Amino acid sequence: MERNDLYTQFDNIFFEKTRLSMMTILYREGQVTFNRFKEIMGASDGAIYTHLQKLQEAGYTVQKKEIVGNSAQTVYSLTSQGKKMFQKYMSFLEEVVLKGR
């Protein structure tokens, strides 16, 4: 693997550390509410919303509104494109680790 390949395989939307963390959480948990992101990440509403919007605009996540009891909540999940990108990233990491031995 060329050194430049390390930096060019993933776009800057996916590879930003907060968004990559969100992708990891979504991949692991399947569906995540906005409040769950707040709980896990400890970030402000505005920061979480901004990062989720960028992931959604890139086609990596989708949101839906659900009614729970008397209130609405927003639930996020990965799109098929988001899952593929995350799996590609995991393969990339595995390749880096295995070649580093």
Secondary structure, 3 states (H helix, E strand, C coil): CCCCHHHHCCCHHHHCHHHHHHHHHHHHHCEEEHHHHHHHHCCCHHHHHHHHHHHHHCCCEEEEEEEECCEEEEEEEECHHHHHHHHHHHHHHHHHHHHCC
